[in-house]
Amino acid sequence: IYTLSLHDALPIYIAELLGLRWKRVNLSKDGIMVGVRLLEGESIAVRENCYRGVFGTVKMKSRNRDLPIPKDVIPVLQRLMESSGFREPDSLVFATEKGTPQDEKNLMRRVIKPIAVKLGMPWMGWHVFRHTHTTLADQLGMALSDRQAQMGHSDYRMTMLYTHADMNRRRQTLDVMADRLAGN
């Protein structure tokens, strides 16, 4: 459930989520140093990933990014830290009982898919969270440049591929346009 909450709120790839270490999660309001950079309060520094148990750097320079943590996610992360047996700075945020990386396929099969099936969304996959995030951010008025930074895209066109058109918003605009053209 914690994985679902964080993944839904942040545009982070599952490999980045599974490679997230506590030293790159700043739950305080004050800035902290992460390497040679200041990480603002209540934010996450995406610098590493873990794909199928192998750690590495993020694929592209633009994916090295700092993400603000939504206010509702902060207490979730605080509870997760408090209940974890692994709180050292290099410990994984989402570790197994042994402190090793979670497996994305197991999480999908054991956690996400059962919830998705109950919700009538058996097609759910990890990438859906990124599409949902940027589409909702667009609908809520987040600037394209901010969505691009959130997603870690070097090119705005990639962000636009993740942003899905809002039929109702388009319809409302067309209705206003039609009214003006009709002299209403």
C-alpha positions as CSV (number, residue, x, y, z in Angstrom):
1,I,0.0,0.0,0.0
2,Y,2.9,2.4,0.8
3,T,4.4,1.7,-2.6
4,L,1.0,2.4,-4.3
5,S,0.6,5.7,-2.4
6,L,4.0,7.0,-3.2
7,H,4.1,5.8,-6.7
8,D,0.7,7.4,-7.5
9,A,1.7,10.7,-6.0
10,L,5.2,11.0,-7.6
11,P,6.2,10.5,-11.2
12,I,9.0,8.1,-10.3
13,Y,9.8,4.9,-12.2
14,I,9.5,1.7,-10.3
15,A,13.2,1.1,-10.6
16,E,13.9,4.5,-9.1
17,L,11.4,3.9,-6.3
18,L,13.0,0.5,-5.4
19,G,16.5,2.1,-5.4
20,L,15.4,5.0,-3.1
21,R,17.5,5.2,0.0
22,W,16.6,7.1,3.2
23,K,19.5,9.5,2.8
24,R,17.8,10.9,-0.3
25,V,14.4,11.4,1.4
26,N,14.1,14.7,3.3
27,L,11.0,14.7,5.5
28,S,12.0,17.8,7.4
29,K,11.1,21.3,6.4
30,D,14.8,22.3,6.3
31,G,17.2,21.6,3.5
32,I,19.8,18.9,3.8
33,M,23.0,18.1,1.9
34,V,22.8,15.1,-0.5
35,G,26.2,14.6,-1.8
36,V,27.3,18.1,-2.9
37,R,23.8,19.4,-3.5
38,L,21.2,20.9,-1.2
39,L,18.0,19.0,-1.1
40,E,15.1,21.2,-0.1
41,G,12.8,20.3,2.7
42,E,10.0,17.7,2.1
43,S,11.5,16.4,-1.1
44,I,13.2,13.3,-2.6
45,A,16.4,13.2,-4.6
46,V,16.2,10.7,-7.4
47,R,19.8,9.6,-8.1
48,E,19.8,5.8,-8.3
49,N,17.7,3.0,-9.5
50,C,17.4,-0.7,-8.8
51,Y,16.3,-2.9,-11.7
52,R,15.8,-6.6,-11.0
53,G,18.1,-6.4,-7.9
54,V,20.9,-4.5,-9.7
55,F,21.7,-0.9,-8.6
56,G,22.7,1.7,-11.1
57,T,22.4,5.4,-11.8
58,V,19.4,6.8,-13.6
59,K,19.5,6.4,-17.3
60,M,19.6,10.0,-18.3
61,K,21.0,13.1,-16.7
62,S,17.5,14.7,-16.7
63,R,16.3,11.9,-14.5
64,N,18.6,13.1,-11.7
65,R,15.9,15.3,-10.1
66,D,14.5,16.5,-6.9
67,L,10.8,15.9,-6.4
68,P,8.6,17.6,-3.8
69,I,6.8,15.2,-1.5
70,P,3.0,15.9,-1.4
71,K,1.9,16.8,2.2
72,D,-0.3,13.6,2.5
73,V,2.7,11.4,1.6
74,I,5.0,12.8,4.3
75,P,3.3,11.0,7.2
76,V,3.1,7.8,5.2
77,L,6.9,7.9,4.7
78,Q,7.4,8.8,8.4
79,R,5.4,5.8,9.5
80,L,7.2,3.6,7.1
81,M,10.6,4.8,8.5
82,E,9.4,4.3,12.1
83,S,8.2,0.8,11.4
84,S,11.2,-0.2,9.4
85,G,14.1,-2.2,10.8
86,F,16.3,-0.4,8.2
87,R,16.6,3.3,9.0
88,E,20.3,3.9,8.2
89,P,21.0,6.5,5.5
90,D,22.0,3.9,3.0
91,S,19.1,1.6,3.8
92,L,16.4,1.2,1.2
93,V,13.1,2.9,1.8
94,F,11.2,-0.1,0.3
95,A,13.2,-3.1,1.5
96,T,12.3,-6.7,2.0
97,E,12.3,-8.1,5.5
98,K,16.0,-8.8,5.0
99,G,16.8,-5.3,3.8
100,T,17.2,-6.2,0.2
101,P,15.5,-4.6,-2.8
102,Q,11.9,-5.4,-3.4
103,D,11.1,-7.1,-6.7
104,E,8.9,-5.1,-9.0
105,K,7.2,-8.1,-10.6
106,N,6.3,-9.5,-7.1
107,L,4.9,-6.1,-6.1
108,M,2.8,-6.0,-9.2
109,R,1.5,-9.5,-8.8
110,R,1.0,-9.5,-5.1
111,V,-0.1,-5.9,-4.4
112,I,-1.0,-3.8,-7.4
113,K,-2.8,-6.3,-9.6
114,P,-5.2,-7.6,-6.8
115,I,-6.1,-4.0,-6.0
116,A,-6.5,-3.1,-9.7
117,V,-8.7,-6.1,-10.4
118,K,-11.0,-5.1,-7.5
119,L,-11.2,-1.6,-9.0
120,G,-12.0,-3.0,-12.4
121,M,-8.6,-2.1,-13.9
122,P,-6.9,-5.5,-14.7
123,W,-4.7,-3.7,-17.3
124,M,-2.9,-1.8,-14.6
125,G,0.9,-1.6,-14.9
126,W,3.7,0.5,-13.4
127,H,3.7,3.0,-16.3
128,V,0.1,3.9,-15.8
129,F,1.1,5.8,-12.7
130,R,3.3,8.1,-14.8
131,H,0.6,8.7,-17.4
132,T,-1.9,9.4,-14.7
133,H,0.4,11.8,-12.8
134,T,1.2,14.0,-15.7
135,T,-2.3,14.0,-17.1
136,L,-3.8,15.0,-13.7
137,A,-1.0,17.6,-13.2
138,D,-2.0,19.1,-16.6
139,Q,-5.7,19.1,-15.7
140,L,-4.8,20.9,-12.4
141,G,-2.8,23.6,-14.3
142,M,0.8,22.5,-13.7
143,A,3.0,24.2,-16.3
144,L,4.5,22.0,-18.9
145,S,8.0,22.8,-17.8
146,D,7.2,21.7,-14.3
147,R,5.6,18.5,-15.5
148,Q,8.7,17.9,-17.6
149,A,11.0,18.4,-14.6
150,Q,8.8,16.1,-12.5
151,M,8.9,13.3,-15.0
152,G,12.6,13.7,-15.6
153,H,12.2,14.2,-19.4
154,S,14.9,16.0,-21.3
155,D,12.4,16.9,-24.1
156,Y,9.0,18.4,-23.5
157,R,7.6,16.3,-26.4
158,M,8.1,13.1,-24.3
159,T,6.1,14.7,-21.5
160,M,3.3,15.5,-23.9
161,L,3.2,11.8,-24.9
162,Y,2.4,11.0,-21.3
163,T,-0.3,13.8,-21.1
164,H,-3.7,12.6,-22.3
165,A,-6.3,15.0,-23.6
166,D,-9.2,15.9,-21.4
167,M,-12.4,15.6,-23.5
168,N,-14.5,17.5,-21.0
169,R,-12.1,20.4,-20.9
170,R,-11.9,20.5,-24.7
171,R,-15.7,20.4,-24.9
172,Q,-16.1,23.3,-22.5
173,T,-13.6,25.4,-24.5
174,L,-15.5,24.6,-27.7
175,D,-18.8,25.5,-26.1
176,V,-17.4,28.9,-25.1
177,M,-16.0,29.4,-28.6
178,A,-19.3,28.4,-30.2
179,D,-21.2,30.9,-27.9
180,R,-18.8,33.7,-28.9
181,L,-19.1,32.9,-32.6
182,A,-22.9,32.8,-32.2
183,G,-22.9,36.2,-30.5
184,N,-24.1,34.9,-27.1
